Amino acid sequence: MERYAKVVMAPRKPDPGDKSVSIFLAGITTSTGEPDWREVLTNNLMNHRVTIMNPNRPDWDVTWKEDFSDKRWEEQVWWELDMQEAADIIVFMFHPSTDAPISLMELGLAVKSKSKRIIVCAQVGYRKKGNVEAAVERGHSYQGYACKSSSMPENNKGASVQLWPWQKRALENGRTPLPESPGERPWLNLSPDTEISAAPLTALTNVATPNQRWWAESEMRRLIQLRNSGESWAAITAQFPGRTLQGVKQTYRKRRFATELQMEKEALAATSADPSLTGDDAEKSS
């Protein structure tokens, strides 16, 4: 089979005229005793028109000093930051063998960038897994999740990071990669920047895909009003056809404060324009 992917190893840089989707492989570099997740993912994408940027440095050894007195380290650090900034997609892998503080820092930078799509795998047993999930749920750019799980195809279970065929096509075309089983990750409903397609490029049979369209401002206000009035989550979800219970709850938790703040600002502006609109002012005038 013909191979189309280009692999750029640090400290090289992609060709200036390269127009293919670029993928930066962030995450752990520590040996885990398992197949190198970067090699697995790269081999999985080789017949797709993508540019893969791999920060691994085989020449890294104990003589490297992790400060600016070492020009090799300085070159590597600036390369990684520059390539992550330039990449269309960043993939993160977190493994129980190490806390990976540098990768956590890079994840923090990525989730705050509204122009990035990220794919995150925090394996079961990773000590900071909860922090990773909280960060990507709170971030404004989270677009997908891929990790080893029992729902993966049988012949792929041994790999650390694998993508379904439609995920790979989505990456190649610069589209959002959906998770292994659409609907498994409720925060997939929460991307404020890009409307996510309701169905993958190639749908699985017998897999229900929830409505993943973005919430309109009017829907958010209605959701907050219903919750503040004491309605149960089940009753509230019934008011929004096509939404899932988990999606409604996650959206409420994430967008509640921003929406309420906007509502308060509008109420304050209306009060300033016409003080008679407030009950307190009405009592004062009587």
N, C-alpha and C positions, 0 to 999 in steps of 0.2 A: 504494500500500500504506500502510495506517495505521501511524503511528509512535508507539511507546509509550515509548521511552527518554527519560529526563530528563538534560540536561547541565547541570552546575553548574560555572561558571567561577570561578576565584579572583578576588576574595576572598569571593564569596557562599558561603552555606552551604545544605545541603539542607533541605527542609521538615521540621520536627520530627516530623510524623506520617507521613513517608515510610517505608513498610515494604518497598519493593523492594530487591533485592540491590544493594549499592553497590560500585562499582569505581573505584579510584583509579589514574590513569595516571601512574606514576612514570617515571623514565628520562630520557634526554637531552632537552634543549630546544634544543640547538644546531642550526642549519640544516645539513643534510647534502647539499643539492642534489637530494634525492629528495622524493617526496610526504610531507607531515607524517604520521608514523606514528600520531599521536593522531587526526588527522582520518580516516585510513583505518580504524582500529579502531572509532572512534565511528560512522562510517557503516555499518560492518559489523554493528553492534549496535542500530541505531536502531529496528528493529521488534521489540525484545525489552523486557520490562518490567524494566529496570535503571536505576539512577542512576549516571551517569558523572561523576566529579569530575576536572576538568582544571585543573592548576596553571599553565597557560600564561598569561603576562601580556604582552599586546601593548604595554602602556605602559612596559615595562621598558626603560631606556636607560642611557647612560653616567653619568647624574647620580645613579643609585642607588648608595649606599654599603652594602657588605655587612657592616654592623655595627649595633648597637642605637642608634646616633646617627641612623639613618635610619628613621623610623616606617613608611615604605612597606615597606622590607625586613623590619622586625620583624613587621608584619602578615602578610606573605607567608610568612615562615618558620613562624610559629605556625600559620597556616592549613594549610600543608602537613603539619606534624607532627600537628595535630589531625585532619585529614581521613584521613591514613593510619592513625591509631589507630582511627578510627571505621569505616573501610571494611571490607567483608566480604572483598574480593579486591583485591590490588594487582598491577598489571601493570608489569613493568620492561622497558625497551628499551635495549640497549647497542649503540653503533655505532662502527665503526673511526675515525670522524672526531674523537673525543674520548675521554679516559679517564673522564670523567664522575665525578669524585670524590664529589660530593654524592649522586649516585644510588647509588654503591657504599656509602656510609654508610647510606643509607636501606634498601638491601637487607640490610645487616647487622642493622639493627633489625628488619626484617620476618621474617627467617629465625629469629630467636630468639623470636618470638611464637608460642605454641602455638595461638592462636585464629585465625591468619591463613592464608588460602590465597594463594599467590603464583604468578604465571605469569611466566616469565623468557625473554627473547630476547637472547642475546649473539651477534651476527652474526659470521660468519667474518671474521677480520682484526682483530677487537677485541682490543687488546693485553692486556687483563686477563681475557680469556675463561676461561682456566684458573682464575683466582681466583674468578670468578663461579660456575663449575661446582662448585668445591670447597666454596664457602660454602653453596650450596643443597643439596649432597649431605650436608654435615655438619649442616645446620639441622634443626630439629624440626618445621617447618611446611610443608616443600616439597610441593606438591601437583600441579604440572603444568608443562609446558614448551611454548611455542609460538614458532615462528620461521619465517622464510622458508626454504623448502627445496625440493628437487626433487620431494618427495612431495606438495606442495601442489596443489590443483586448478589446471588449466592457466590458467583465467582470473584466478587470484589471484597468479600468480607475481611480478607487479610490485610487490606490496605489502610493506611492511616487516614488519608483524605481521598475520597472518590467523588466523582460527579456523574449524575445520570446523563444519558445522551442529550436530552433537551437542555440540561444545564450547560453542557459544553457548547451546544449551538448558540445558546443565549450569550455566553461569553464571547464567542467568535463574532457575533453580530452586535455586540455592545449593549445587549438587553439584560434585564434583571434576571439572575438565576434563581428560580424557585427552589424551595427545600426538597429533601428526598421524597416526602409525602406531603403534597400541598395541604396546608391547614395545620400541620404539626406544630409550627412555630407561630404563636398568636401575634407576636410583635411584627410579623410580616405585614400586618394590616396598618402599621403605624408610620410608614414612610411619608413625611410631609412634602417631599421634594419631587418624587416621581410617581406617577400613577402606575401601579403594578397590574400587569395583565391578569385577568381572572383565570386564565388557563395557561398551562405550559405549552411550549411549541409542539410537543408530542404528548398527548394526554394518556395517562394510564387508565386502563379499564377498572371499573369498580372503585375509583377513588373520587370522593366528593371534594370539590374545590369550592371553598366559601367565597362569597363576594368580597373582593379585596380592593374595591374602589376607595378612594380617599373620602374622608368625611367632609361634608360641606359645613360652612360656619353655622348655618341655620340648624343643621342636625346636631352639632355640638352643643348649641345653646339649649335645644330641646332635651338632649340627653342630661345636661346638668340640671335643668329644671325638674325633670322627672326624678332624678336621684335625690335632689334636695327636698322634694316633696315626700320622700319616704317610700317610693315605689321599690319593689324587689327587683333584683337583677333579672330574674326570669321575665317579669312583667315588662321591664324596660326593653329587653332584647326583642320581645314580641312586637314592640313598636317600630322596630327597624328590620324589615324583611331582608333576608339575605345576609344579615350580620350574625356572627357567632357570639355566644355568651362570653367566651374568653376575649374575643376581639373588642367587644363593647367595654368590658371591664378594663382592659389594657389601655384603650383609647381614653377612657374617662380619667384614669390615673395619670396618664401622660399629658393630656391637653387641658385638664380641668382648670389649673391655676392660670394659664395664659388666657383662656377664654373668659374666666371670671374677672380677671384683671381688665380685659378689654370691655366687658360689660359694665364694670364699675366706672371706667373712664368715660364711657358713653353716657352713663347716668349722671356723672358729675358735670359733663359738658352740657347736658340738657338742663340740669339744675341751674347752672350759671346763666344760661340763656333765658330761663323762665323759672324763677324761684318759686312760683306758685305751684309748681309740680310736686313739691315735697310736702308731706304731711305736717312736718314740724313747722314749716313756714306758714302753712294754712292755719295752724293753731295759733301762731303768733299774731296773725292778722285779725283773728276773731276777737 
